């Protein structure tokens, strides 16, 4: 017994530095916003929109699905609210009523000599056929919805979403060589900026309204999951792999999500904030990040054609190696790889 105790103590002691070490890489990231908050409320690098409390974020005391802002999300919400919930409710109430009826009507006092019936062909056909028909009725909209989710239209913009322990970063492979690193804000900063608690970030992922956005997810370390409830979007971010999903939002605004795959100690503290902007404002945002709009019209495949075409209009010189050129070939390959994966 004593040996066991000693062993446990030794294990606990051995484990403590290991835990501390594991938490260590997060420390600088956590310390940076905290230090900034202590001095002055950090200014965002762009004039981001104020979030609206009734859309794109959870409401206090609510149940059910957040208001959907994509066509697929609206279909899925209809599927949930108008098909699945009524079917589930009717079946549950029906089975409950049957149970109560049997308990009361056929209890020993009310029914002293029970029936010996063990088979009833008509009833057996009914209780086989009716569930099959219910499943067929559910399957039709359900399969349509899945097909729509996995057959994306031609993308207007590609965003590569990378999960890290414990923050997100966003790359725009067709829009220049830059990356947006998105860290959680402190509670004070959330308050100052009108952000919902634990959902505010310093730098948002920004996309234009009314455009088809192709999302490629991957990870730097462990499995994360990129999820934005108001878009009906959830896709795992797996190290060494590229997953693809898409959305199209017409309504400008700020929409929040969270990492949805348990990924470590600060899994709950790597929120996702997507700001959907009017295309003109999006162009201004891109510029503020050092990106170019060029990639938005010529999509990835056209960009490759452009880069392989002879005599490009702008020849990058040795003095300006870092300047992102329109139709730059390297990032375009990234989105091509993802297409090939699918
Ligand atoms: Cu995560």
Boltz pocket constraint, residues with backbone or C-beta under 6 A from the ligand:
constraints:
  - pocket:
      binder: B
      contacts: [[A, 163], [A, 164], [A, 223], [A, 224], [A, 225], [A, 259], [A, 260], [A, 261], [A, 262], [A, 263], [A, 267], [A, 270]]
      max_distance: 6.0
